[in-house]
Amino acid sequence: MADLAVIGILMVSMGFVMWIGHVLAGMVGAADDRPEGGR
């Protein structure tokens, strides 16, 4: 069970980091006002 807990924590932390990166990328894209913004 400890291994599952560690894997779950890693997955949640990675997802949180990816979400933060997505939000920051969206903010930067909106600030730069570039139409060719991927995701």
mmCIF entry with sequence, helices, sheets and N, C-alpha, C, O atoms, coordinates in Angstrom:
data_MODEL
# 
_entry.id   MODEL 
# 
_entity.id                         1 
_entity.type                       polymer 
_entity.pdbx_number_of_molecules   1 
# 
_entity_poly.entity_id                      1 
_entity_poly.type                           'polypeptide(L)' 
_entity_poly.nstd_linkage                   no 
_entity_poly.nstd_monomer                   no 
_entity_poly.pdbx_seq_one_letter_code       MADLAVIGILMVSMGFVMWIGHVLAGMVGAADDRPEGGR 
_entity_poly.pdbx_seq_one_letter_code_can   MADLAVIGILMVSMGFVMWIGHVLAGMVGAADDRPEGGR 
_entity_poly.pdbx_strand_id                 A 
# 
loop_
_entity_poly_seq.entity_id 
_entity_poly_seq.num 
_entity_poly_seq.mon_id 
_entity_poly_seq.hetero 
1 1  MET n 
1 2  ALA n 
1 3  ASP n 
1 4  LEU n 
1 5  ALA n 
1 6  VAL n 
1 7  ILE n 
1 8  GLY n 
1 9  ILE n 
1 10 LEU n 
1 11 MET n 
1 12 VAL n 
1 13 SER n 
1 14 MET n 
1 15 GLY n 
1 16 PHE n 
1 17 VAL n 
1 18 MET n 
1 19 TRP n 
1 20 ILE n 
1 21 GLY n 
1 22 HIS n 
1 23 VAL n 
1 24 LEU n 
1 25 ALA n 
1 26 GLY n 
1 27 MET n 
1 28 VAL n 
1 29 GLY n 
1 30 ALA n 
1 31 ALA n 
1 32 ASP n 
1 33 ASP n 
1 34 ARG n 
1 35 PRO n 
1 36 GLU n 
1 37 GLY n 
1 38 GLY n 
1 39 ARG n 
# 
_struct_asym.id          A 
_struct_asym.entity_id   1 
# 
_struct_conf.conf_type_id            HELX_P 
_struct_conf.id                      HELX_P1 
_struct_conf.pdbx_PDB_helix_id       AA1 
_struct_conf.beg_label_comp_id       ALA 
_struct_conf.beg_label_asym_id       A 
_struct_conf.beg_label_seq_id        2 
_struct_conf.pdbx_beg_PDB_ins_code   ? 
_struct_conf.end_label_comp_id       ASP 
_struct_conf.end_label_asym_id       A 
_struct_conf.end_label_seq_id        32 
_struct_conf.pdbx_end_PDB_ins_code   ? 
_struct_conf.beg_auth_comp_id        ALA 
_struct_conf.beg_auth_asym_id        A 
_struct_conf.beg_auth_seq_id         2 
_struct_conf.end_auth_comp_id        ASP 
_struct_conf.end_auth_asym_id        A 
_struct_conf.end_auth_seq_id         32 
_struct_conf.pdbx_PDB_helix_class    1 
_struct_conf.details                 ? 
_struct_conf.pdbx_PDB_helix_length   31 
# 
_struct_conf_type.id          HELX_P 
_struct_conf_type.criteria    ? 
_struct_conf_type.reference   ? 
# 
loop_
_atom_site.group_PDB 
_atom_site.id 
_atom_site.type_symbol 
_atom_site.label_atom_id 
_atom_site.label_alt_id 
_atom_site.label_comp_id 
_atom_site.label_asym_id 
_atom_site.label_entity_id 
_atom_site.label_seq_id 
_atom_site.pdbx_PDB_ins_code 
_atom_site.Cartn_x 
_atom_site.Cartn_y 
_atom_site.Cartn_z 
_atom_site.occupancy 
_atom_site.B_iso_or_equiv 
_atom_site.pdbx_formal_charge 
_atom_site.auth_seq_id 
_atom_site.auth_comp_id 
_atom_site.auth_asym_id 
_atom_site.auth_atom_id 
_atom_site.pdbx_PDB_model_num 
ATOM 1   N N  . MET A 1 1  ? 0.832  -1.211 0.000   1.00 0.00 ? 1  MET A N  1 
ATOM 2   C CA . MET A 1 1  ? 0.000  0.000  0.000   1.00 0.00 ? 1  MET A CA 1 
ATOM 3   C C  . MET A 1 1  ? 0.861  1.253  0.000   1.00 0.00 ? 1  MET A C  1 
ATOM 4   O O  . MET A 1 1  ? 0.479  2.278  -0.565  1.00 0.00 ? 1  MET A O  1 
ATOM 5   N N  . ALA A 1 2  ? 2.014  1.170  0.629   1.00 0.00 ? 2  ALA A N  1 
ATOM 6   C CA . ALA A 1 2  ? 2.888  2.349  0.667   1.00 0.00 ? 2  ALA A CA 1 
ATOM 7   C C  . ALA A 1 2  ? 3.328  2.717  -0.753  1.00 0.00 ? 2  ALA A C  1 
ATOM 8   O O  . ALA A 1 2  ? 3.399  3.894  -1.109  1.00 0.00 ? 2  ALA A O  1 
ATOM 9   N N  . ASP A 1 3  ? 3.624  1.677  -1.564  1.00 0.00 ? 3  ASP A N  1 
ATOM 10  C CA . ASP A 1 3  ? 4.057  1.968  -2.938  1.00 0.00 ? 3  ASP A CA 1 
ATOM 11  C C  . ASP A 1 3  ? 2.935  2.663  -3.707  1.00 0.00 ? 3  ASP A C  1 
ATOM 12  O O  . ASP A 1 3  ? 3.181  3.619  -4.442  1.00 0.00 ? 3  ASP A O  1 
ATOM 13  N N  . LEU A 1 4  ? 1.705  2.181  -3.534  1.00 0.00 ? 4  LEU A N  1 
ATOM 14  C CA . LEU A 1 4  ? 0.576  2.808  -4.235  1.00 0.00 ? 4  LEU A CA 1 
ATOM 15  C C  . LEU A 1 4  ? 0.421  4.257  -3.784  1.00 0.00 ? 4  LEU A C  1 
ATOM 16  O O  . LEU A 1 4  ? 0.132  5.134  -4.597  1.00 0.00 ? 4  LEU A O  1 
ATOM 17  N N  . ALA A 1 5  ? 0.613  4.508  -2.495  1.00 0.00 ? 5  ALA A N  1 
ATOM 18  C CA . ALA A 1 5  ? 0.481  5.876  -1.986  1.00 0.00 ? 5  ALA A CA 1 
ATOM 19  C C  . ALA A 1 5  ? 1.542  6.772  -2.622  1.00 0.00 ? 5  ALA A C  1 
ATOM 20  O O  . ALA A 1 5  ? 1.248  7.892  -3.039  1.00 0.00 ? 5  ALA A O  1 
ATOM 21  N N  . VAL A 1 6  ? 2.776  6.274  -2.694  1.00 0.00 ? 6  VAL A N  1 
ATOM 22  C CA . VAL A 1 6  ? 3.862  7.079  -3.289  1.00 0.00 ? 6  VAL A CA 1 
ATOM 23  C C  . VAL A 1 6  ? 3.562  7.352  -4.757  1.00 0.00 ? 6  VAL A C  1 
ATOM 24  O O  . VAL A 1 6  ? 3.746  8.473  -5.232  1.00 0.00 ? 6  VAL A O  1 
ATOM 25  N N  . ILE A 1 7  ? 3.096  6.320  -5.486  1.00 0.00 ? 7  ILE A N  1 
ATOM 26  C CA . ILE A 1 7  ? 2.782  6.505  -6.910  1.00 0.00 ? 7  ILE A CA 1 
ATOM 27  C C  . ILE A 1 7  ? 1.649  7.525  -7.064  1.00 0.00 ? 7  ILE A C  1 
ATOM 28  O O  . ILE A 1 7  ? 1.692  8.382  -7.947  1.00 0.00 ? 7  ILE A O  1 
ATOM 29  N N  . GLY A 1 8  ? 0.639  7.423  -6.199  1.00 0.00 ? 8  GLY A N  1 
ATOM 30  C CA . GLY A 1 8  ? -0.472 8.365  -6.279  1.00 0.00 ? 8  GLY A CA 1 
ATOM 31  C C  . GLY A 1 8  ? -0.007 9.793  -6.016  1.00 0.00 ? 8  GLY A C  1 
ATOM 32  O O  . GLY A 1 8  ? -0.412 10.723 -6.713  1.00 0.00 ? 8  GLY A O  1 
ATOM 33  N N  . ILE A 1 9  ? 0.844  9.960  -5.007  1.00 0.00 ? 9  ILE A N  1 
ATOM 34  C CA . ILE A 1 9  ? 1.354  11.304 -4.683  1.00 0.00 ? 9  ILE A CA 1 
ATOM 35  C C  . ILE A 1 9  ? 2.160  11.848 -5.861  1.00 0.00 ? 9  ILE A C  1 
ATOM 36  O O  . ILE A 1 9  ? 2.025  13.019 -6.217  1.00 0.00 ? 9  ILE A O  1 
ATOM 37  N N  . LEU A 1 10 ? 2.992  11.007 -6.463  1.00 0.00 ? 10 LEU A N  1 
ATOM 38  C CA . LEU A 1 10 ? 3.800  11.457 -7.606  1.00 0.00 ? 10 LEU A CA 1 
ATOM 39  C C  . LEU A 1 10 ? 2.889  11.861 -8.763  1.00 0.00 ? 10 LEU A C  1 
ATOM 40  O O  . LEU A 1 10 ? 3.111  12.890 -9.400  1.00 0.00 ? 10 LEU A O  1 
ATOM 41  N N  . MET A 1 11 ? 1.865  11.054 -9.034  1.00 0.00 ? 11 MET A N  1 
ATOM 42  C CA . MET A 1 11 ? 0.952  11.372 -10.141 1.00 0.00 ? 11 MET A CA 1 
ATOM 43  C C  . MET A 1 11 ? 0.228  12.682 -9.871  1.00 0.00 ? 11 MET A C  1 
ATOM 44  O O  . MET A 1 11 ? 0.097  13.515 -10.767 1.00 0.00 ? 11 MET A O  1 
ATOM 45  N N  . VAL A 1 12 ? -0.244 12.871 -8.639  1.00 0.00 ? 12 VAL A N  1 
ATOM 46  C CA . VAL A 1 12 ? -0.958 14.105 -8.302  1.00 0.00 ? 12 VAL A CA 1 
ATOM 47  C C  . VAL A 1 12 ? -0.024 15.309 -8.410  1.00 0.00 ? 12 VAL A C  1 
ATOM 48  O O  . VAL A 1 12 ? -0.411 16.352 -8.937  1.00 0.00 ? 12 VAL A O  1 
ATOM 49  N N  . SER A 1 13 ? 1.207  15.165 -7.909  1.00 0.00 ? 13 SER A N  1 
ATOM 50  C CA . SER A 1 13 ? 2.158  16.283 -7.963  1.00 0.00 ? 13 SER A CA 1 
ATOM 51  C C  . SER A 1 13 ? 2.500  16.614 -9.412  1.00 0.00 ? 13 SER A C  1 
ATOM 52  O O  . SER A 1 13 ? 2.582  17.788 -9.775  1.00 0.00 ? 13 SER A O  1 
ATOM 53  N N  . MET A 1 14 ? 2.701  15.587 -10.245 1.00 0.00 ? 14 MET A N  1 
ATOM 54  C CA . MET A 1 14 ? 3.015  15.835 -11.657 1.00 0.00 ? 14 MET A CA 1 
ATOM 55  C C  . MET A 1 14 ? 1.837  16.521 -12.340 1.00 0.00 ? 14 MET A C  1 
ATOM 56  O O  . MET A 1 14 ? 2.026  17.455 -13.119 1.00 0.00 ? 14 MET A O  1 
ATOM 57  N N  . GLY A 1 15 ? 0.620  16.058 -12.048 1.00 0.00 ? 15 GLY A N  1 
ATOM 58  C CA . GLY A 1 15 ? -0.557 16.679 -12.646 1.00 0.00 ? 15 GLY A CA 1 
ATOM 59  C C  . GLY A 1 15 ? -0.681 18.136 -12.216 1.00 0.00 ? 15 GLY A C  1 
ATOM 60  O O  . GLY A 1 15 ? -1.038 18.998 -13.019 1.00 0.00 ? 15 GLY A O  1 
ATOM 61  N N  . PHE A 1 16 ? -0.382 18.410 -10.934 1.00 0.00 ? 16 PHE A N  1 
ATOM 62  C CA . PHE A 1 16 ? -0.464 19.782 -10.434 1.00 0.00 ? 16 PHE A CA 1 
ATOM 63  C C  . PHE A 1 16 ? 0.560  20.664 -11.140 1.00 0.00 ? 16 PHE A C  1 
ATOM 64  O O  . PHE A 1 16 ? 0.254  21.792 -11.527 1.00 0.00 ? 16 PHE A O  1 
ATOM 65  N N  . VAL A 1 17 ? 1.792  20.141 -11.308 1.00 0.00 ? 17 VAL A N  1 
ATOM 66  C CA . VAL A 1 17 ? 2.846  20.909 -11.990 1.00 0.00 ? 17 VAL A CA 1 
ATOM 67  C C  . VAL A 1 17 ? 2.435  21.176 -13.437 1.00 0.00 ? 17 VAL A C  1 
ATOM 68  O O  . VAL A 1 17 ? 2.621  22.282 -13.944 1.00 0.00 ? 17 VAL A O  1 
ATOM 69  N N  . MET A 1 18 ? 1.871  20.152 -14.106 1.00 0.00 ? 18 MET A N  1 
ATOM 70  C CA . MET A 1 18 ? 1.443  20.334 -15.499 1.00 0.00 ? 18 MET A CA 1 
ATOM 71  C C  . MET A 1 18 ? 0.321  21.370 -15.571 1.00 0.00 ? 18 MET A C  1 
ATOM 72  O O  . MET A 1 18 ? 0.279  22.177 -16.499 1.00 0.00 ? 18 MET A O  1 
ATOM 73  N N  . TRP A 1 19 ? -0.605 21.347 -14.575 1.00 0.00 ? 19 TRP A N  1 
ATOM 74  C CA . TRP A 1 19 ? -1.701 22.309 -14.575 1.00 0.00 ? 19 TRP A CA 1 
ATOM 75  C C  . TRP A 1 19 ? -1.153 23.729 -14.388 1.00 0.00 ? 19 TRP A C  1 
ATOM 76  O O  . TRP A 1 19 ? -1.593 24.664 -15.058 1.00 0.00 ? 19 TRP A O  1 
ATOM 77  N N  . ILE A 1 20 ? -0.180 23.882 -13.462 1.00 0.00 ? 20 ILE A N  1 
ATOM 78  C CA . ILE A 1 20 ? 0.427  25.201 -13.235 1.00 0.00 ? 20 ILE A CA 1 
ATOM 79  C C  . ILE A 1 20 ? 1.097  25.672 -14.521 1.00 0.00 ? 20 ILE A C  1 
ATOM 80  O O  . ILE A 1 20 ? 0.957  26.831 -14.911 1.00 0.00 ? 20 ILE A O  1 
ATOM 81  N N  . GLY A 1 21 ? 1.832  24.759 -15.186 1.00 0.00 ? 21 GLY A N  1 
ATOM 82  C CA . GLY A 1 21 ? 2.497  25.124 -16.445 1.00 0.00 ? 21 GLY A CA 1 
ATOM 83  C C  . GLY A 1 21 ? 1.468  25.541 -17.488 1.00 0.00 ? 21 GLY A C  1 
ATOM 84  O O  . GLY A 1 21 ? 1.689  26.490 -18.240 1.00 0.00 ? 21 GLY A O  1 
ATOM 85  N N  . HIS A 1 22 ? 0.338  24.828 -17.535 1.00 0.00 ? 22 HIS A N  1 
ATOM 86  C CA . HIS A 1 22 ? -0.704 25.160 -18.507 1.00 0.00 ? 22 HIS A CA 1 
ATOM 87  C C  . HIS A 1 22 ? -1.275 26.545 -18.217 1.00 0.00 ? 22 HIS A C  1 
ATOM 88  O O  . HIS A 1 22 ? -1.483 27.339 -19.134 1.00 0.00 ? 22 HIS A O  1 
ATOM 89  N N  . VAL A 1 23 ? -1.529 26.834 -16.938 1.00 0.00 ? 23 VAL A N  1 
ATOM 90  C CA . VAL A 1 23 ? -2.081 28.142 -16.563 1.00 0.00 ? 23 VAL A CA 1 
ATOM 91  C C  . VAL A 1 23 ? -1.078 29.249 -16.889 1.00 0.00 ? 23 VAL A C  1 
ATOM 92  O O  . VAL A 1 23 ? -1.449 30.288 -17.436 1.00 0.00 ? 23 VAL A O  1 
ATOM 93  N N  . LEU A 1 24 ? 0.199  29.022 -16.550 1.00 0.00 ? 24 LEU A N  1 
ATOM 94  C CA . LEU A 1 24 ? 1.221  30.035 -16.833 1.00 0.00 ? 24 LEU A CA 1 
ATOM 95  C C  . LEU A 1 24 ? 1.349  30.237 -18.338 1.00 0.00 ? 24 LEU A C  1 
ATOM 96  O O  . LEU A 1 24 ? 1.473  31.371 -18.802 1.00 0.00 ? 24 LEU A O  1 
ATOM 97  N N  . ALA A 1 25 ? 1.321  29.142 -19.106 1.00 0.00 ? 25 ALA A N  1 
ATOM 98  C CA . ALA A 1 25 ? 1.429  29.255 -20.565 1.00 0.00 ? 25 ALA A CA 1 
ATOM 99  C C  . ALA A 1 25 ? 0.239  30.046 -21.109 1.00 0.00 ? 25 ALA A C  1 
ATOM 100 O O  . ALA A 1 25 ? 0.399  30.865 -22.014 1.00 0.00 ? 25 ALA A O  1 
ATOM 101 N N  . GLY A 1 26 ? -0.955 29.802 -20.558 1.00 0.00 ? 26 GLY A N  1 
ATOM 102 C CA . GLY A 1 26 ? -2.124 30.542 -21.008 1.00 0.00 ? 26 GLY A CA 1 
ATOM 103 C C  . GLY A 1 26 ? -1.992 32.025 -20.684 1.00 0.00 ? 26 GLY A C  1 
ATOM 104 O O  . GLY A 1 26 ? -2.361 32.873 -21.497 1.00 0.00 ? 26 GLY A O  1 
ATOM 105 N N  . MET A 1 27 ? -1.470 32.343 -19.504 1.00 0.00 ? 27 MET A N  1 
ATOM 106 C CA . MET A 1 27 ? -1.277 33.740 -19.125 1.00 0.00 ? 27 MET A CA 1 
ATOM 107 C C  . MET A 1 27 ? -0.272 34.400 -20.056 1.00 0.00 ? 27 MET A C  1 
ATOM 108 O O  . MET A 1 27 ? -0.500 35.510 -20.535 1.00 0.00 ? 27 MET A O  1 
ATOM 109 N N  . VAL A 1 28 ? 0.845  33.715 -20.313 1.00 0.00 ? 28 VAL A N  1 
ATOM 110 C CA . VAL A 1 28 ? 1.881  34.276 -21.189 1.00 0.00 ? 28 VAL A CA 1 
ATOM 111 C C  . VAL A 1 28 ? 1.325  34.435 -22.600 1.00 0.00 ? 28 VAL A C  1 
ATOM 112 O O  . VAL A 1 28 ? 1.568  35.448 -23.255 1.00 0.00 ? 28 VAL A O  1 
ATOM 113 N N  . GLY A 1 29 ? 0.574  33.427 -23.072 1.00 0.00 ? 29 GLY A N  1 
ATOM 114 C CA . GLY A 1 29 ? -0.003 33.505 -24.416 1.00 0.00 ? 29 GLY A CA 1 
ATOM 115 C C  . GLY A 1 29 ? -0.966 34.678 -24.512 1.00 0.00 ? 29 GLY A C  1 
ATOM 116 O O  . GLY A 1 29 ? -0.968 35.393 -25.514 1.00 0.00 ? 29 GLY A O  1 
ATOM 117 N N  . ALA A 1 30 ? -1.792 34.889 -23.478 1.00 0.00 ? 30 ALA A N  1 
ATOM 118 C CA . ALA A 1 30 ? -2.740 35.996 -23.492 1.00 0.00 ? 30 ALA A CA 1 
ATOM 119 C C  . ALA A 1 30 ? -1.979 37.319 -23.449 1.00 0.00 ? 30 ALA A C  1 
ATOM 120 O O  . ALA A 1 30 ? -2.380 38.284 -24.099 1.00 0.00 ? 30 ALA A O  1 
ATOM 121 N N  . ALA A 1 31 ? -0.882 37.372 -22.687 1.00 0.00 ? 31 ALA A N  1 
ATOM 122 C CA . ALA A 1 31 ? -0.106 38.607 -22.575 1.00 0.00 ? 31 ALA A CA 1 
ATOM 123 C C  . ALA A 1 31 ? 0.564  38.912 -23.915 1.00 0.00 ? 31 ALA A C  1 
ATOM 124 O O  . ALA A 1 31 ? 0.588  40.061 -24.356 1.00 0.00 ? 31 ALA A O  1 
ATOM 125 N N  . ASP A 1 32 ? 1.110  37.872 -24.562 1.00 0.00 ? 32 ASP A N  1 
ATOM 126 C CA . ASP A 1 32 ? 1.774  38.086 -25.854 1.00 0.00 ? 32 ASP A CA 1 
ATOM 127 C C  . ASP A 1 32 ? 0.751  38.262 -26.970 1.00 0.00 ? 32 ASP A C  1 
ATOM 128 O O  . ASP A 1 32 ? 1.054  38.839 -28.014 1.00 0.00 ? 32 ASP A O  1 
ATOM 129 N N  . ASP A 1 33 ? -0.478 37.753 -26.739 1.00 0.00 ? 33 ASP A N  1 
ATOM 130 C CA . ASP A 1 33 ? -1.545 37.867 -27.739 1.00 0.00 ? 33 ASP A CA 1 
ATOM 131 C C  . ASP A 1 33 ? -1.113 37.220 -29.047 1.00 0.00 ? 33 ASP A C  1 
ATOM 132 O O  . ASP A 1 33 ? -1.180 37.833 -30.112 1.00 0.00 ? 33 ASP A O  1 
ATOM 133 N N  . ARG A 1 34 ? -0.663 35.957 -28.946 1.00 0.00 ? 34 ARG A N  1 
ATOM 134 C CA . ARG A 1 34 ? -0.242 35.231 -30.143 1.00 0.00 ? 34 ARG A CA 1 
ATOM 135 C C  . ARG A 1 34 ? -1.361 34.276 -30.566 1.00 0.00 ? 34 ARG A C  1 
ATOM 136 O O  . ARG A 1 34 ? -1.762 33.433 -29.764 1.00 0.00 ? 34 ARG A O  1 
ATOM 137 N N  . PRO A 1 35 ? -1.875 34.375 -31.782 1.00 0.00 ? 35 PRO A N  1 
ATOM 138 C CA . PRO A 1 35 ? -2.956 33.478 -32.219 1.00 0.00 ? 35 PRO A CA 1 
ATOM 139 C C  . PRO A 1 35 ? -2.480 32.043 -32.385 1.00 0.00 ? 35 PRO A C  1 
ATOM 140 O O  . PRO A 1 35 ? -3.275 31.115 -32.238 1.00 0.00 ? 35 PRO A O  1 
ATOM 141 N N  . GLU A 1 36 ? -1.192 31.837 -32.689 1.00 0.00 ? 36 GLU A N  1 
ATOM 142 C CA . GLU A 1 36 ? -0.681 30.490 -32.923 1.00 0.00 ? 36 GLU A CA 1 
ATOM 143 C C  . GLU A 1 36 ? -0.272 29.837 -31.600 1.00 0.00 ? 36 GLU A C  1 
ATOM 144 O O  . GLU A 1 36 ? 0.844  29.333 -31.471 1.00 0.00 ? 36 GLU A O  1 
ATOM 145 N N  . GLY A 1 37 ? -1.185 29.848 -30.616 1.00 0.00 ? 37 GLY A N  1 
ATOM 146 C CA . GLY A 1 37 ? -0.898 29.198 -29.327 1.00 0.00 ? 37 GLY A CA 1 
ATOM 147 C C  . GLY A 1 37 ? -1.465 27.793 -29.345 1.00 0.00 ? 37 GLY A C  1 
ATOM 148 O O  . GLY A 1 37 ? -2.671 27.619 -29.522 1.00 0.00 ? 37 GLY A O  1 
ATOM 149 N N  . GLY A 1 38 ? -0.621 26.786 -29.165 1.00 0.00 ? 38 GLY A N  1 
ATOM 150 C CA . GLY A 1 38 ? -1.084 25.388 -29.218 1.00 0.00 ? 38 GLY A CA 1 
ATOM 151 C C  . GLY A 1 38 ? -2.164 25.113 -28.201 1.00 0.00 ? 38 GLY A C  1 
ATOM 152 O O  . GLY A 1 38 ? -3.337 25.410 -28.426 1.00 0.00 ? 38 GLY A O  1 
ATOM 153 N N  . ARG A 1 39 ? -1.755 24.535 -27.063 1.00 0.00 ? 39 ARG A N  1 
ATOM 154 C CA . ARG A 1 39 ? -2.743 24.172 -26.038 1.00 0.00 ? 39 ARG A CA 1 
ATOM 155 C C  . ARG A 1 39 ? -2.775 25.262 -24.977 1.00 0.00 ? 39 ARG A C  1 
ATOM 156 O O  . ARG A 1 39 ? -3.537 25.165 -24.016 1.00 0.00 ? 39 ARG A O  1 
# 
